[in-house]
Amino acid sequence: MFCWITVAFLLGLVLGSYLPFLPSVIFLILAFAALVLLRLEQAGRLTIQRGCLAYGSLLAGLLYWTAFAAHPPSRLVEQAGRDPARIVGTVSEPVRHAPGRSVIILAVSQLGEEPHAGSVDGRLRLTWRNADRAVEQGDEVAVTARIRAPSGTLNPGGFDYASYLQRRKIDAMASVSGPGALRVLGSATDWSWWTPWRVIDAWRDRIRRAAVATLTGSALGIYLGIIVGDSGYLNPEVRDAFMATGTVHILSISGSHLGLIAFLSFVVIKGLCRRLPPLWLLALSRRITPTRLAALVTIAPVTFYTLLAGAEVATVRSLVMILIFLLAVWLGYEQNLLLALASAALLILLHDPHALFEISFQLSYLSVLAIALVLRWRTSEAPTGIPAPDAPGREALTWFREYVWITGGVTLATIPLVAYHFNQIAWLGLLANLLVVPLAGLLLVPMGLGSAIWLLLAGGDSLPAGPLNQVILDLLSGMVTLMARVPGAEWHVASPTVPAMLGFFTLLYVAGRSQRNTTLRWGCMIAALLILGWWGWSPRGRADGDALRVTFLDVGQGDASVIELPDGQVVLIDGGATYDTLDMGRAVLAPYLWDRHIRRLDHAIGTHPQLDHVGGLAWVIRTFQVGRYWGNGIEREEPFYHRLRAAMQARDLAESRAEEGQMILDSGLCRLRVLNPPATSHPTGGRTAGHPASGTTSGSALNNESVVTVLECGPHSFLFTADIEVAAQARLSRADRSLRVRVLKVPHHGARSSLYAPWISQVRPETAVISVGRYNPYGHPAADVVAAYERTGARLFRTDRDGAVWFSATLSSPSMEIHTAREHLPEPVRVGPSMLGSERRNLGRMWHRWMGP
């Protein structure tokens, strides 16, 4: 009954999260639930006591979410303003490190210069690049920086980074760079709450420094990820390989790591107790049984491992689950894993209801639930009576068979969530986990943790057993990389719809419950497999020869546009930037294309070799089939450009130079032609393809050499202007005075250097889109530019404000639908005459989100 109470409380939390947006619908659901429970009570299938408990738990969850979400937001950003401000705060979490940067969470207490500083509350995420000193929890620090609200990109079906930070209770963000940018005002020297945390921080820093001095390559990133929880040193290519093989959970300290440490500790302690002399064992058993002693002792290593890993939220959740299971072992309820799981989930959700919507919580608890259900099913299928002892070989085969069943059950249960959040079906994980998990859990983690403990006890500047760690970590990395090269291992799919996922889990539940009805059981299993097959196929609908869609994606301070033509061809223009921790090609473009069921790009255009335009194209070219790549022929000696060239060479793709008058495609009523650069242009500096570099291309000259294209499809026209400035706009104005377009991508993110009023008046677009990053340091878009387009009567959209903007049209009609990602976000409903209309619109928005872009 306790499990069902927990499920009812969980459903109440879900209803509570939707209450501000769908109050009438939620009250109807509550009324319907009451009627169903009442009907079950009247039919004798449910007692009044249990019905009241279930409904009370449902209401409790709803009210708890409402009360938890009612706390007023911090006014930290509002009080800081737009200018740099002096911030004083206390380091409140373990510092996260990566090459060249540290991420610090501050509990802010003061804002402003002395003596006029004011008190303020809030949590600030501070990125310090090229730090010159270490800081620990409890340190009071001061820094001067420009504070901004949590933000990220906003795209159809994309990851909402701002909401993620808000769930982590981050109220603001800031970044500083260079030595001395952060000043320590004081440290917690006397015994206080911070003392044990500072000791652990010192341990973590010593281990990190020793690992950096000892390990190299992918071994360093893997070691720091699985021992101290610092994933910033991990190579993206290595992470992709682990992701493709379904073993990415190995790279961060999760429930599997803690579970393996708990398992090893429990087995070793219990085994040692059983090997004691009989009299000793008898004396011990009079006070405590070996099982209870093993459970008690196991608390120490798993807690130490959790603290050493920085006590991340996901790791603490796993610790809570293990501690409750150990308590169940102590009380003699170890067979009831579902009860322990429900207790752990309830405790964690009481502490933070928002955890329910985090992928780490969902995957962890769904995995353990799958293990519990598989074990229950296998136990019910086992023959009754006292089993005969098996030979050692047969016993090992039995263990292997059970391990395969558990691994298969976890893989099957988590496929929908992994596909939904990561656009991937890691089918290879069924085999890869059989090899990787034992290697990591039985060898790597114990040996790495042992090396860390020995370092802390004996001291030194290098990691004990460093060469051995290097060899085994390289073996793991090489094994995973080799498996990732299996054809089809990296199988990307469109995100499943929410209704389809609910249907899939319902089929699995019915199949598990229908043990006596073989026909129903196999019917549900076959239906679930058919759904999996459909997800894996992810077919793209046949082109109807009439529908046109153009999308300007939100890639921050950069450009990325996707054209889907009536005949099915797809064109990508630019790919946004790539940074230390964020690749727009991987994070924004690829998920959008997969969700649109696009696996091939007929044309990719890199308008000019600048980071914010072609940085993300390298990952896209490595991952998707590309028919032809177009550029302006200029090469640069920059790391991002070398990555792009390497990706093209790996795919045997050559760059075609786009010039004025060229036709990139001509299909039916649709044409995509080049307006810039002119065929006679010879840019100074840089180098043209195939020629040695002659210098560094200036920003203005490179911008004016951008590839400018115009798409004309029946009654619709779109002008993609890249970063051209006044000189190129003046030339275009002279070259074609009859050019008119319906939709214009505003040049150079709305920079003042690209404001040429005569050209704007000549083109006179109906709609203009500015692709620009929120809080960008350049002041884009300039107020003069915005005013110039507004004077023409153009309807103006901005990706920093509206998110992605897309246009849907048909060749047979001049009408055009315009949508933004912002308009598909639900809005809180106010009580009043328009309440039902607001709810109806919110239902439409949620349905659009559940069904995908």
Secondary structure as GFF3:
##gff-version 3
##sequence-region A 1 853
A	DSSP	alpha_helix	2	18	.	.	.	ID=ss1
A	DSSP	alpha_helix	23	42	.	.	.	ID=ss2
A	DSSP	alpha_helix	48	68	.	.	.	ID=ss3
A	DSSP	alpha_helix	76	80	.	.	.	ID=ss4
A	DSSP	beta_strand	85	91	.	.	.	ID=ss5
A	DSSP	beta_strand	96	98	.	.	.	ID=ss6
A	DSSP	beta_strand	101	111	.	.	.	ID=ss7
A	DSSP	beta_strand	118	129	.	.	.	ID=ss8
A	DSSP	beta_strand	140	145	.	.	.	ID=ss9
A	DSSP	alpha_helix	161	167	.	.	.	ID=ss10
A	DSSP	beta_strand	172	177	.	.	.	ID=ss11
A	DSSP	beta_strand	182	186	.	.	.	ID=ss12
A	DSSP	alpha_helix	194	214	.	.	.	ID=ss13
A	DSSP	alpha_helix	217	227	.	.	.	ID=ss14
A	DSSP	alpha_helix	236	244	.	.	.	ID=ss15
A	DSSP	three_ten_helix	248	251	.	.	.	ID=ss16
A	DSSP	alpha_helix	255	274	.	.	.	ID=ss17
A	DSSP	alpha_helix	278	287	.	.	.	ID=ss18
A	DSSP	alpha_helix	290	308	.	.	.	ID=ss19
A	DSSP	alpha_helix	313	331	.	.	.	ID=ss20
A	DSSP	alpha_helix	337	351	.	.	.	ID=ss21
A	DSSP	three_ten_helix	353	357	.	.	.	ID=ss22
A	DSSP	alpha_helix	359	381	.	.	.	ID=ss23
A	DSSP	alpha_helix	392	422	.	.	.	ID=ss24
A	DSSP	alpha_helix	429	439	.	.	.	ID=ss25
A	DSSP	pi_helix	440	444	.	.	.	ID=ss26
A	DSSP	alpha_helix	445	458	.	.	.	ID=ss27
A	DSSP	alpha_helix	466	484	.	.	.	ID=ss28
A	DSSP	alpha_helix	498	513	.	.	.	ID=ss29
A	DSSP	alpha_helix	518	537	.	.	.	ID=ss30
A	DSSP	beta_strand	547	552	.	.	.	ID=ss31
A	DSSP	beta_strand	561	564	.	.	.	ID=ss32
A	DSSP	beta_strand	570	573	.	.	.	ID=ss33
A	DSSP	alpha_helix	584	584	.	.	.	ID=ss34
A	DSSP	pi_helix	585	589	.	.	.	ID=ss35
A	DSSP	alpha_helix	590	595	.	.	.	ID=ss36
A	DSSP	beta_strand	600	605	.	.	.	ID=ss37
A	DSSP	alpha_helix	611	614	.	.	.	ID=ss38
A	DSSP	alpha_helix	617	623	.	.	.	ID=ss39
A	DSSP	beta_strand	625	631	.	.	.	ID=ss40
A	DSSP	beta_strand	634	635	.	.	.	ID=ss41
A	DSSP	alpha_helix	639	650	.	.	.	ID=ss42
A	DSSP	beta_strand	655	657	.	.	.	ID=ss43
A	DSSP	beta_strand	663	667	.	.	.	ID=ss44
A	DSSP	beta_strand	670	676	.	.	.	ID=ss45
A	DSSP	beta_strand	687	688	.	.	.	ID=ss46
A	DSSP	alpha_helix	699	704	.	.	.	ID=ss47
A	DSSP	beta_strand	708	713	.	.	.	ID=ss48
A	DSSP	beta_strand	716	720	.	.	.	ID=ss49
A	DSSP	alpha_helix	726	735	.	.	.	ID=ss50
A	DSSP	beta_strand	743	745	.	.	.	ID=ss51
A	DSSP	three_ten_helix	747	750	.	.	.	ID=ss52
A	DSSP	three_ten_helix	752	754	.	.	.	ID=ss53
A	DSSP	alpha_helix	757	763	.	.	.	ID=ss54
A	DSSP	beta_strand	767	770	.	.	.	ID=ss55
A	DSSP	alpha_helix	783	791	.	.	.	ID=ss56
A	DSSP	beta_strand	795	798	.	.	.	ID=ss57
A	DSSP	alpha_helix	799	802	.	.	.	ID=ss58
A	DSSP	beta_strand	805	810	.	.	.	ID=ss59
A	DSSP	beta_strand	816	820	.	.	.	ID=ss60
A	DSSP	three_ten_helix	822	824	.	.	.	ID=ss61
A	DSSP	alpha_helix	835	851	.	.	.	ID=ss62
###
